Amino acid sequence: QVQLVESGGGLVQAGGSLRLSCIASGSIFSINNMGWYRQAPGEQRELVASITAGGTNYADSVKGRFTISRDNAKNTVYLQMNSLKPEDTAVYYCKFRQFAHDYWGQGTQVTVSS
């Protein structure tokens, strides 16, 4: 089995920063296919950032403000979020893909106030 444990969400004022963490455990071969998604109430879940063996990519809305990184030794992926805006408010989920199967964390709430 694979388990993803997320942390780091919370309430922050606009312009502030948060660092999300996602620790993968269980039957992990590697964490070379990881991503962060978010979903606001009434909205579709969207890809925020991803990291693979080939590199990283970001949604246009967060490019230049968010950074995804990983620590393979710790089976952990991070999302550093800077210059946060109210429109970043959402539940953030990490996703791990391995052998054509997706594993999801439970999500962590990020709320950005004005």
Secondary structure, DSSP 8 states (H G I E B T S, - for coil): -EEEEEE--EEEETT--EEEEEEEEES-S---EEEEEEE-TTS--EEEEEEETTEEEE-TTTTTTEEEEEEGGGTEEEEEE-S--GGG-EEEEEEEEETTEEEE---EEEEEE-
